[in-house]
């Protein structure tokens, strides 16, 4: 039997007889183990490890930088966005603004 997907891809599905042979082969395989309904109900979703949530999240923006500035920060590899953030934080410390007026 042939089935066509929405994208037009054609899949050849096994006939009922072929499907029965496949299932019999799986059942006869000593390395195959089917979970019981009780075991299935005890399964927990896989939680993938990842970066822990930050206490303070950052805001996604789009910014245009000069190629030489970007090259400078990217030269040391990954973490370039964090280095740009740190450089801007340092700049803020020396260029504090009070209600729209620079204090330095």
Biopython code that builds the backbone (N, CA, C, O; Angstrom):
import numpy as np
from Bio.PDB.StructureBuilder import StructureBuilder

atoms = [
    (1, "UNK", "N", (0.851, -1.172, 0.000)),
    (1, "UNK", "CA", (0.000, 0.000, 0.000)),
    (1, "UNK", "C", (0.896, 1.233, 0.000)),
    (1, "UNK", "O", (1.913, 1.264, 0.692)),
    (2, "UNK", "N", (0.521, 2.245, -0.772)),
    (2, "UNK", "CA", (1.278, 3.493, -0.859)),
    (2, "UNK", "C", (0.496, 4.609, -0.185)),
    (2, "UNK", "O", (-0.725, 4.701, -0.315)),
    (3, "UNK", "N", (1.221, 5.454, 0.537)),
    (3, "UNK", "CA", (0.631, 6.629, 1.174)),
    (3, "UNK", "C", (1.461, 7.824, 0.737)),
    (3, "UNK", "O", (2.690, 7.762, 0.727)),
    (4, "UNK", "N", (0.786, 8.921, 0.372)),
    (4, "UNK", "CA", (1.476, 10.133, -0.047)),
    (4, "UNK", "C", (1.291, 11.204, 1.017)),
    (4, "UNK", "O", (0.176, 11.477, 1.461)),
    (5, "UNK", "N", (2.415, 11.810, 1.420)),
    (5, "UNK", "CA", (2.357, 12.868, 2.425)),
    (5, "UNK", "C", (1.915, 14.171, 1.782)),
    (5, "UNK", "O", (1.803, 14.264, 0.560)),
    (6, "UNK", "N", (1.662, 15.187, 2.620)),
    (6, "UNK", "CA", (1.249, 16.497, 2.114)),
    (6, "UNK", "C", (2.323, 17.097, 1.216)),
    (6, "UNK", "O", (2.017, 17.844, 0.287)),
    (7, "UNK", "N", (3.585, 16.768, 1.496)),
    (7, "UNK", "CA", (4.680, 17.320, 0.689)),
    (7, "UNK", "C", (4.872, 16.560, -0.624)),
    (7, "UNK", "O", (5.686, 16.954, -1.459)),
    (8, "UNK", "N", (4.116, 15.464, -0.803)),
    (8, "UNK", "CA", (4.206, 14.690, -2.035)),
    (8, "UNK", "C", (5.109, 13.475, -1.941)),
    (8, "UNK", "O", (5.265, 12.734, -2.911)),
    (9, "UNK", "N", (5.704, 13.270, -0.774)),
    (9, "UNK", "CA", (6.586, 12.117, -0.602)),
    (9, "UNK", "C", (5.734, 10.847, -0.495)),
    (9, "UNK", "O", (4.724, 10.832, 0.210)),
    (10, "UNK", "N", (6.148, 9.776, -1.202)),
    (10, "UNK", "CA", (5.392, 8.529, -1.238)),
    (10, "UNK", "C", (6.043, 7.520, -0.293)),
    (10, "UNK", "O", (7.253, 7.297, -0.345)),
    (11, "UNK", "N", (5.232, 6.919, 0.562)),
    (11, "UNK", "CA", (5.691, 5.911, 1.506)),
    (11, "UNK", "C", (5.040, 4.585, 1.160)),
    (11, "UNK", "O", (3.839, 4.528, 0.896)),
    (12, "UNK", "N", (5.822, 3.528, 1.160)),
    (12, "UNK", "CA", (5.330, 2.182, 0.881)),
    (12, "UNK", "C", (5.119, 1.477, 2.216)),
    (12, "UNK", "O", (6.088, 1.132, 2.892)),
    (13, "UNK", "N", (3.874, 1.260, 2.599)),
    (13, "UNK", "CA", (3.552, 0.618, 3.868)),
    (13, "UNK", "C", (3.462, -0.893, 3.685)),
    (13, "UNK", "O", (3.088, -1.373, 2.615)),
    (14, "UNK", "N", (3.809, -1.649, 4.743)),
    (14, "UNK", "CA", (3.716, -3.103, 4.636)),
    (14, "UNK", "C", (2.257, -3.566, 4.549)),
    (14, "UNK", "O", (1.347, -2.938, 5.090)),
    (15, "UNK", "N", (2.076, -4.666, 3.863)),
    (15, "UNK", "CA", (0.739, -5.260, 3.782)),
    (15, "UNK", "C", (0.407, -5.853, 5.151)),
    (15, "UNK", "O", (1.300, -6.006, 5.984)),
    (16, "UNK", "N", (-0.864, -6.189, 5.400)),
    (16, "UNK", "CA", (-1.210, -6.804, 6.691)),
    (16, "UNK", "C", (-0.408, -8.078, 6.955)),
    (16, "UNK", "O", (-0.040, -8.343, 8.099)),
    (17, "UNK", "N", (-0.134, -8.869, 5.918)),
    (17, "UNK", "CA", (0.655, -10.096, 6.098)),
    (17, "UNK", "C", (2.093, -9.760, 6.492)),
    (17, "UNK", "O", (2.662, -10.382, 7.390)),
    (18, "UNK", "N", (2.676, -8.766, 5.810)),
    (18, "UNK", "CA", (4.045, -8.346, 6.147)),
    (18, "UNK", "C", (4.099, -7.774, 7.562)),
    (18, "UNK", "O", (5.041, -8.034, 8.311)),
    (19, "UNK", "N", (3.096, -7.005, 7.915)),
    (19, "UNK", "CA", (3.030, -6.424, 9.256)),
    (19, "UNK", "C", (2.968, -7.528, 10.316)),
    (19, "UNK", "O", (3.616, -7.425, 11.357)),
    (20, "UNK", "N", (2.187, -8.589, 10.052)),
    (20, "UNK", "CA", (2.078, -9.719, 10.991)),
    (20, "UNK", "C", (3.433, -10.417, 11.139)),
    (20, "UNK", "O", (3.820, -10.790, 12.247)),
    (21, "UNK", "N", (4.154, -10.595, 10.030)),
    (21, "UNK", "CA", (5.486, -11.223, 10.094)),
    (21, "UNK", "C", (6.470, -10.347, 10.873)),
    (21, "UNK", "O", (7.278, -10.851, 11.654)),
    (22, "UNK", "N", (6.396, -9.048, 10.656)),
    (22, "UNK", "CA", (7.272, -8.120, 11.383)),
    (22, "UNK", "C", (7.007, -8.215, 12.876)),
    (22, "UNK", "O", (7.939, -8.331, 13.671)),
    (23, "UNK", "N", (5.741, -8.165, 13.254)),
    (23, "UNK", "CA", (5.376, -8.239, 14.681)),
    (23, "UNK", "C", (5.766, -9.580, 15.297)),
    (23, "UNK", "O", (6.192, -9.630, 16.451)),
    (24, "UNK", "N", (5.624, -10.664, 14.537)),
    (24, "UNK", "CA", (6.025, -11.985, 15.046)),
    (24, "UNK", "C", (7.539, -12.026, 15.251)),
    (24, "UNK", "O", (8.021, -12.606, 16.224)),
    (25, "UNK", "N", (8.277, -11.418, 14.347)),
    (25, "UNK", "CA", (9.737, -11.372, 14.492)),
    (25, "UNK", "C", (10.150, -10.563, 15.701)),
    (25, "UNK", "O", (11.088, -10.938, 16.405)),
    (26, "UNK", "N", (9.469, -9.463, 15.953)),
    (26, "UNK", "CA", (9.761, -8.646, 17.135)),
    (26, "UNK", "C", (9.464, -9.426, 18.400)),
    (26, "UNK", "O", (10.253, -9.417, 19.345)),
    (27, "UNK", "N", (8.312, -10.109, 18.415)),
    (27, "UNK", "CA", (7.923, -10.882, 19.605)),
    (27, "UNK", "C", (8.901, -12.020, 19.868)),
    (27, "UNK", "O", (9.139, -12.366, 21.026)),
    (28, "UNK", "N", (9.473, -12.607, 18.822)),
    (28, "UNK", "CA", (10.389, -13.738, 18.981)),
    (28, "UNK", "C", (11.802, -13.289, 19.363)),
    (28, "UNK", "O", (12.612, -14.117, 19.780)),
    (29, "UNK", "N", (12.109, -12.014, 19.230)),
    (29, "UNK", "CA", (13.451, -11.508, 19.522)),
    (29, "UNK", "C", (13.672, -11.486, 21.040)),
    (29, "UNK", "O", (12.928, -10.817, 21.757)),
    (30, "UNK", "N", (14.680, -12.204, 21.538)),
    (30, "UNK", "CA", (14.903, -12.255, 22.992)),
    (30, "UNK", "C", (15.372, -10.914, 23.565)),
    (30, "UNK", "O", (15.263, -10.691, 24.771)),
    (31, "UNK", "N", (15.882, -10.034, 22.733)),
    (31, "UNK", "CA", (16.351, -8.733, 23.215)),
    (31, "UNK", "C", (15.248, -7.677, 23.223)),
    (31, "UNK", "O", (15.476, -6.543, 23.642)),
    (32, "UNK", "N", (14.068, -8.044, 22.767)),
    (32, "UNK", "CA", (12.954, -7.104, 22.721)),
    (32, "UNK", "C", (12.128, -7.261, 23.985)),
    (32, "UNK", "O", (11.818, -8.376, 24.406)),
    (33, "UNK", "N", (11.773, -6.129, 24.585)),
    (33, "UNK", "CA", (10.957, -6.152, 25.794)),
    (33, "UNK", "C", (9.881, -5.094, 25.655)),
    (33, "UNK", "O", (10.167, -3.917, 25.434)),
    (34, "UNK", "N", (8.644, -5.530, 25.789)),
    (34, "UNK", "CA", (7.536, -4.576, 25.747)),
    (34, "UNK", "C", (7.126, -4.225, 27.156)),
    (34, "UNK", "O", (6.992, -5.098, 28.014)),
    (35, "UNK", "N", (6.925, -2.934, 27.393)),
    (35, "UNK", "CA", (6.492, -2.483, 28.706)),
    (35, "UNK", "C", (5.022, -2.805, 28.912)),
    (35, "UNK", "O", (4.216, -2.755, 27.984)),
    (36, "UNK", "N", (4.699, -3.135, 30.151)),
    (36, "UNK", "CA", (3.290, -3.356, 30.491)),
    (36, "UNK", "C", (2.603, -1.995, 30.593)),
    (36, "UNK", "O", (3.269, -0.960, 30.623)),
    (37, "UNK", "N", (1.273, -2.001, 30.645)),
    (37, "UNK", "CA", (0.533, -0.751, 30.799)),
    (37, "UNK", "C", (0.927, -0.048, 32.091)),
    (37, "UNK", "O", (1.030, 1.178, 32.132)),
    (38, "UNK", "N", (1.147, -0.826, 33.140)),
    (38, "UNK", "CA", (1.544, -0.242, 34.431)),
    (38, "UNK", "C", (2.913, 0.420, 34.319)),
    (38, "UNK", "O", (3.117, 1.520, 34.832)),
    (39, "UNK", "N", (3.850, -0.249, 33.648)),
    (39, "UNK", "CA", (5.186, 0.323, 33.464)),
    (39, "UNK", "C", (5.119, 1.592, 32.611)),
    (39, "UNK", "O", (5.819, 2.569, 32.877)),
    (40, "UNK", "N", (4.277, 1.559, 31.595)),
    (40, "UNK", "CA", (4.123, 2.738, 30.740)),
    (40, "UNK", "C", (3.581, 3.926, 31.541)),
    (40, "UNK", "O", (4.011, 5.061, 31.332)),
    (41, "UNK", "N", (2.645, 3.671, 32.452)),
    (41, "UNK", "CA", (2.050, 4.758, 33.234)),
    (41, "UNK", "C", (3.044, 5.351, 34.225)),
    (41, "UNK", "O", (2.874, 6.485, 34.671)),
    (42, "UNK", "N", (4.085, 4.589, 34.573)),
    (42, "UNK", "CA", (5.084, 5.072, 35.523)),
    (42, "UNK", "C", (6.212, 5.868, 34.852)),
    (42, "UNK", "O", (7.031, 6.478, 35.538)),
    (43, "UNK", "N", (6.255, 5.865, 33.530)),
    (43, "UNK", "CA", (7.314, 6.583, 32.836)),
    (43, "UNK", "C", (7.161, 8.080, 33.031)),
    (43, "UNK", "O", (6.050, 8.608, 33.073)),
    (44, "UNK", "N", (8.275, 8.740, 33.148)),
    (44, "UNK", "CA", (8.297, 10.191, 33.301)),
    (44, "UNK", "C", (8.897, 10.795, 32.036)),
    (44, "UNK", "O", (9.742, 10.171, 31.394)),
    (45, "UNK", "N", (8.471, 11.996, 31.675)),
    (45, "UNK", "CA", (9.060, 12.636, 30.498)),
    (45, "UNK", "C", (10.551, 12.883, 30.720)),
    (45, "UNK", "O", (10.998, 13.137, 31.839)),
    (46, "UNK", "N", (11.296, 12.804, 29.640)),
    (46, "UNK", "CA", (12.729, 13.055, 29.697)),
    (46, "UNK", "C", (12.963, 14.541, 29.872)),
    (46, "UNK", "O", (12.500, 15.355, 29.073)),
    (47, "UNK", "N", (13.687, 14.888, 30.927)),
    (47, "UNK", "CA", (14.044, 16.279, 31.149)),
    (47, "UNK", "C", (15.477, 16.437, 30.677)),
    (47, "UNK", "O", (16.401, 15.831, 31.220)),
    (48, "UNK", "N", (15.640, 17.248, 29.673)),
    (48, "UNK", "CA", (16.967, 17.431, 29.111)),
    (48, "UNK", "C", (17.748, 18.429, 29.948)),
    (48, "UNK", "O", (17.236, 19.484, 30.322)),
    (49, "UNK", "N", (18.987, 18.082, 30.234)),
    (49, "UNK", "CA", (19.799, 19.050, 30.980)),
    (49, "UNK", "C", (20.075, 20.260, 30.105)),
    (49, "UNK", "O", (20.189, 20.146, 28.885)),
    (50, "UNK", "N", (20.175, 21.362, 30.710)),
    (50, "UNK", "CA", (20.435, 22.573, 29.949)),
    (50, "UNK", "C", (20.901, 23.667, 30.876)),
    (50, "UNK", "O", (21.160, 23.451, 32.060)),
    (51, "UNK", "N", (20.996, 24.809, 30.321)),
    (51, "UNK", "CA", (21.436, 25.950, 31.102)),
    (51, "UNK", "C", (20.380, 26.271, 32.146)),
    (51, "UNK", "O", (19.193, 26.339, 31.824)),
    (52, "UNK", "N", (20.796, 26.470, 33.401)),
    (52, "UNK", "CA", (19.810, 26.842, 34.422)),
    (52, "UNK", "C", (19.234, 28.228, 34.138)),
    (52, "UNK", "O", (19.884, 29.074, 33.524)),
    (53, "UNK", "N", (18.031, 28.438, 34.586)),
    (53, "UNK", "CA", (17.386, 29.736, 34.387)),
    (53, "UNK", "C", (18.166, 30.807, 35.143)),
    (53, "UNK", "O", (18.528, 30.623, 36.306)),
    (54, "UNK", "N", (18.417, 31.914, 34.477)),
    (54, "UNK", "CA", (19.143, 33.016, 35.091)),
    (54, "UNK", "C", (18.226, 33.781, 36.033)),
    (54, "UNK", "O", (17.016, 33.857, 35.822)),
    (55, "UNK", "N", (18.831, 34.349, 37.083)),
    (55, "UNK", "CA", (18.043, 35.160, 38.005)),
    (55, "UNK", "C", (17.494, 36.390, 37.287)),
    (55, "UNK", "O", (16.348, 36.791, 37.489)),
    (56, "UNK", "N", (18.336, 36.972, 36.450)),
    (56, "UNK", "CA", (17.859, 38.104, 35.668)),
    (56, "UNK", "C", (18.088, 37.778, 34.205)),
    (56, "UNK", "O", (19.216, 37.525, 33.781)),
    (57, "UNK", "N", (17.027, 37.787, 33.453)),
    (57, "UNK", "CA", (17.131, 37.444, 32.043)),
    (57, "UNK", "C", (17.492, 38.682, 31.239)),
    (57, "UNK", "O", (17.316, 39.810, 31.699)),
    (58, "UNK", "N", (17.991, 38.462, 30.056)),
    (58, "UNK", "CA", (18.382, 39.562, 29.187)),
    (58, "UNK", "C", (17.309, 39.765, 28.126)),
    (58, "UNK", "O", (16.491, 38.881, 27.874)),
    (59, "UNK", "N", (17.325, 40.928, 27.517)),
    (59, "UNK", "CA", (16.353, 41.283, 26.501)),
    (59, "UNK", "C", (16.960, 41.059, 25.119)),
    (59, "UNK", "O", (18.067, 41.516, 24.837)),
    (60, "UNK", "N", (16.238, 40.364, 24.278)),
    (60, "UNK", "CA", (16.673, 40.123, 22.915)),
    (60, "UNK", "C", (16.454, 41.395, 22.092)),
    (60, "UNK", "O", (15.349, 41.936, 22.039)),
    (61, "UNK", "N", (17.543, 41.864, 21.447)),
    (61, "UNK", "CA", (17.442, 43.060, 20.614)),
    (61, "UNK", "C", (18.186, 42.814, 19.310)),
    (61, "UNK", "O", (18.861, 41.798, 19.146)),
    (62, "UNK", "N", (18.056, 43.734, 18.409)),
    (62, "UNK", "CA", (18.839, 43.725, 17.178)),
    (62, "UNK", "C", (19.679, 44.990, 17.203)),
    (62, "UNK", "O", (19.157, 46.076, 17.455)),
    (63, "UNK", "N", (20.985, 44.860, 16.942)),
    (63, "UNK", "CA", (21.878, 46.008, 16.988)),
    (63, "UNK", "C", (22.853, 45.918, 15.826)),
    (63, "UNK", "O", (23.285, 44.827, 15.453)),
    (64, "UNK", "N", (23.193, 47.050, 15.262)),
    (64, "UNK", "CA", (24.178, 47.094, 14.181)),
    (64, "UNK", "C", (25.499, 47.550, 14.769)),
    (64, "UNK", "O", (25.577, 48.592, 15.420)),
    (65, "UNK", "N", (26.545, 46.755, 14.532)),
    (65, "UNK", "CA", (27.882, 47.082, 15.021)),
    (65, "UNK", "C", (28.841, 47.165, 13.846)),
    (65, "UNK", "O", (28.639, 46.519, 12.818)),
    (66, "UNK", "N", (29.875, 47.959, 14.004)),
    (66, "UNK", "CA", (30.909, 48.044, 12.974)),
    (66, "UNK", "C", (31.595, 46.692, 12.861)),
    (66, "UNK", "O", (31.788, 46.014, 13.870)),
    (67, "UNK", "N", (31.965, 46.290, 11.652)),
    (67, "UNK", "CA", (32.596, 44.983, 11.470)),
    (67, "UNK", "C", (33.832, 44.785, 12.342)),
    (67, "UNK", "O", (34.045, 43.693, 12.869)),
    (68, "UNK", "N", (34.665, 45.847, 12.504)),
    (68, "UNK", "CA", (35.866, 45.687, 13.319)),
    (68, "UNK", "C", (35.533, 45.473, 14.793)),
    (68, "UNK", "O", (36.240, 44.740, 15.486)),
    (69, "UNK", "N", (34.467, 46.103, 15.278)),
    (69, "UNK", "CA", (34.051, 45.912, 16.668)),
    (69, "UNK", "C", (33.581, 44.465, 16.857)),
    (69, "UNK", "O", (33.970, 43.798, 17.816)),
    (70, "UNK", "N", (32.757, 43.999, 15.948)),
    (70, "UNK", "CA", (32.249, 42.630, 16.037)),
    (70, "UNK", "C", (33.384, 41.616, 15.923)),
    (70, "UNK", "O", (33.423, 40.641, 16.674)),
    (71, "UNK", "N", (34.302, 41.839, 14.991)),
    (71, "UNK", "CA", (35.452, 40.939, 14.834)),
    (71, "UNK", "C", (36.277, 40.872, 16.110)),
    (71, "UNK", "O", (36.736, 39.800, 16.504)),
    (72, "UNK", "N", (36.466, 42.033, 16.764)),
    (72, "UNK", "CA", (37.235, 42.083, 18.003)),
    (72, "UNK", "C", (36.617, 41.181, 19.066)),
    (72, "UNK", "O", (37.322, 40.391, 19.694)),
    (73, "UNK", "N", (35.311, 41.291, 19.270)),
    (73, "UNK", "CA", (34.655, 40.513, 20.318)),
    (73, "UNK", "C", (34.519, 39.037, 19.946)),
    (73, "UNK", "O", (34.548, 38.175, 20.824)),
    (74, "UNK", "N", (34.373, 38.741, 18.659)),
    (74, "UNK", "CA", (34.239, 37.347, 18.225)),
    (74, "UNK", "C", (35.582, 36.620, 18.162)),
    (74, "UNK", "O", (35.616, 35.391, 18.100)),
    (75, "UNK", "N", (36.694, 37.372, 18.178)),
    (75, "UNK", "CA", (38.023, 36.775, 18.009)),
    (75, "UNK", "C", (38.330, 35.727, 19.074)),
    (75, "UNK", "O", (39.064, 34.778, 18.799)),
    (76, "UNK", "N", (37.794, 35.873, 20.270)),
    (76, "UNK", "CA", (38.058, 34.911, 21.346)),
    (76, "UNK", "C", (37.058, 33.761, 21.378)),
    (76, "UNK", "O", (37.076, 32.957, 22.309)),
    (77, "UNK", "N", (36.190, 33.672, 20.380)),
    (77, "UNK", "CA", (35.264, 32.544, 20.291)),
    (77, "UNK", "C", (33.930, 32.807, 20.953)),
    (77, "UNK", "O", (33.488, 33.949, 21.080)),
    (78, "UNK", "N", (33.296, 31.719, 21.376)),
    (78, "UNK", "CA", (31.949, 31.834, 21.939)),
    (78, "UNK", "C", (31.975, 32.702, 23.194)),
    (78, "UNK", "O", (32.997, 32.820, 23.871)),
    (79, "UNK", "N", (30.839, 33.295, 23.481)),
    (79, "UNK", "CA", (30.728, 34.201, 24.613)),
    (79, "UNK", "C", (30.908, 35.660, 24.213)),
    (79, "UNK", "O", (30.982, 36.540, 25.071)),
    (80, "UNK", "N", (30.980, 35.912, 22.912)),
    (80, "UNK", "CA", (31.221, 37.283, 22.454)),
    (80, "UNK", "C", (30.102, 38.237, 22.850)),
    (80, "UNK", "O", (30.359, 39.409, 23.124)),
    (81, "UNK", "N", (28.872, 37.755, 22.883)),
    (81, "UNK", "CA", (27.770, 38.630, 23.275)),
    (81, "UNK", "C", (27.882, 39.004, 24.743)),
    (81, "UNK", "O", (27.579, 40.135, 25.124)),
    (82, "UNK", "N", (28.317, 38.061, 25.567)),
    (82, "UNK", "CA", (28.521, 38.324, 26.995)),
    (82, "UNK", "C", (29.650, 39.337, 27.175)),
    (82, "UNK", "O", (29.570, 40.204, 28.045)),
    (83, "UNK", "N", (30.711, 39.232, 26.351)),
    (83, "UNK", "CA", (31.813, 40.193, 26.444)),
    (83, "UNK", "C", (31.359, 41.596, 26.034)),
    (83, "UNK", "O", (31.781, 42.584, 26.634)),
    (84, "UNK", "N", (30.509, 41.686, 25.024)),
    (84, "UNK", "CA", (29.979, 42.998, 24.638)),
    (84, "UNK", "C", (29.134, 43.562, 25.773)),
    (84, "UNK", "O", (29.223, 44.752, 26.078)),
    (85, "UNK", "N", (28.317, 42.725, 26.398)),
    (85, "UNK", "CA", (27.482, 43.158, 27.522)),
    (85, "UNK", "C", (28.365, 43.682, 28.662)),
    (85, "UNK", "O", (28.065, 44.720, 29.252)),
    (86, "UNK", "N", (29.457, 42.963, 28.971)),
    (86, "UNK", "CA", (30.364, 43.376, 30.042)),
    (86, "UNK", "C", (31.038, 44.705, 29.696)),
    (86, "UNK", "O", (31.196, 45.565, 30.563)),
    (87, "UNK", "N", (31.432, 44.874, 28.439)),
    (87, "UNK", "CA", (32.070, 46.124, 28.021)),
    (87, "UNK", "C", (31.093, 47.293, 28.155)),
    (87, "UNK", "O", (31.481, 48.380, 28.584)),
    (88, "UNK", "N", (29.853, 47.077, 27.797)),
    (88, "UNK", "CA", (28.856, 48.141, 27.928)),
    (88, "UNK", "C", (28.582, 48.456, 29.393)),
    (88, "UNK", "O", (28.371, 49.616, 29.746)),
    (89, "UNK", "N", (28.582, 47.450, 30.239)),
    (89, "UNK", "CA", (28.397, 47.676, 31.678)),
    (89, "UNK", "C", (29.546, 48.526, 32.231)),
    (89, "UNK", "O", (29.322, 49.444, 33.020)),
    (90, "UNK", "N", (30.785, 48.212, 31.809)),
    (90, "UNK", "CA", (31.935, 49.008, 32.239)),
    (90, "UNK", "C", (31.795, 50.448, 31.764)),
    (90, "UNK", "O", (32.100, 51.377, 32.512)),
    (91, "UNK", "N", (31.340, 50.645, 30.541)),
    (91, "UNK", "CA", (31.155, 51.987, 29.998)),
    (91, "UNK", "C", (30.142, 52.757, 30.833)),
    (91, "UNK", "O", (30.335, 53.940, 31.117)),
    (92, "UNK", "N", (29.061, 52.085, 31.226)),
    (92, "UNK", "CA", (28.021, 52.733, 32.038)),
    (92, "UNK", "C", (28.606, 53.232, 33.359)),
    (92, "UNK", "O", (28.253, 54.315, 33.825)),
    (93, "UNK", "N", (29.509, 52.436, 33.967)),
    (93, "UNK", "CA", (30.103, 52.825, 35.254)),
    (93, "UNK", "C", (30.874, 54.142, 35.150)),
    (93, "UNK", "O", (30.896, 54.922, 36.102)),
    (94, "UNK", "N", (31.498, 54.392, 34.013)),
    (94, "UNK", "CA", (32.297, 55.610, 33.847)),
    (94, "UNK", "C", (31.544, 56.718, 33.130)),
    (94, "UNK", "O", (32.059, 57.827, 32.991)),
    (95, "UNK", "N", (30.355, 56.434, 32.682)),
    (95, "UNK", "CA", (29.550, 57.425, 31.967)),
    (95, "UNK", "C", (28.130, 57.453, 32.526)),
    (95, "UNK", "O", (27.147, 57.445, 31.785)),
    (96, "UNK", "N", (28.054, 57.487, 33.841)),
    (96, "UNK", "CA", (26.742, 57.466, 34.483)),
    (96, "UNK", "C", (25.895, 58.629, 33.999)),
    (96, "UNK", "O", (26.394, 59.742, 33.831)),
    (97, "UNK", "N", (24.641, 58.376, 33.780)),
    (97, "UNK", "CA", (23.704, 59.389, 33.298)),
    (97, "UNK", "C", (22.657, 59.616, 34.373)),
    (97, "UNK", "O", (22.061, 58.666, 34.880)),
    (98, "UNK", "N", (22.435, 60.882, 34.722)),
    (98, "UNK", "CA", (21.446, 61.226, 35.737)),
    (98, "UNK", "C", (20.319, 62.001, 35.069)),
    (98, "UNK", "O", (20.478, 63.178, 34.746)),
    (99, "UNK", "N", (19.217, 61.367, 34.869)),
    (99, "UNK", "CA", (18.036, 61.986, 34.239)),
    (99, "UNK", "C", (18.372, 62.643, 32.905)),
    (99, "UNK", "O", (17.944, 63.762, 32.621)),
    (100, "UNK", "N", (19.146, 61.926, 32.095)),
    (100, "UNK", "CA", (19.429, 62.419, 30.770)),
    (100, "UNK", "C", (20.676, 63.279, 30.675)),
    (100, "UNK", "O", (21.024, 63.712, 29.576)),
    (101, "UNK", "N", (21.364, 63.545, 31.779)),
    (101, "UNK", "CA", (22.571, 64.346, 31.751)),
    (101, "UNK", "C", (23.745, 63.520, 32.260)),
    (101, "UNK", "O", (23.637, 62.831, 33.275)),
    (102, "UNK", "N", (24.853, 63.591, 31.556)),
    (102, "UNK", "CA", (26.052, 62.867, 31.999)),
    (102, "UNK", "C", (26.595, 63.526, 33.258)),
    (102, "UNK", "O", (26.567, 64.748, 33.404)),
    (103, "UNK", "N", (27.094, 62.683, 34.169)),
    (103, "UNK", "CA", (27.710, 63.210, 35.377)),
    (103, "UNK", "C", (29.197, 63.374, 35.209)),
    (103, "UNK", "O", (29.828, 64.011, 36.052)),
    (104, "UNK", "N", (29.801, 62.828, 34.150)),
    (104, "UNK", "CA", (31.244, 62.972, 33.885)),
    (104, "UNK", "C", (31.474, 63.783, 32.655)),
    (104, "UNK", "O", (32.621, 64.012, 32.271)),
]
sb = StructureBuilder()
sb.init_structure("model")
sb.init_model(0)
sb.init_chain("A")
sb.init_seg("    ")
for serial, (resi, resn, name, xyz) in enumerate(atoms, 1):
    if name == "N":
        sb.init_residue(resn, " ", resi, " ")
    sb.init_atom(name, np.array(xyz, "f"), 0.0, 1.0, " ", f" {name:<3s}", serial, name[0])
structure = sb.get_structure()
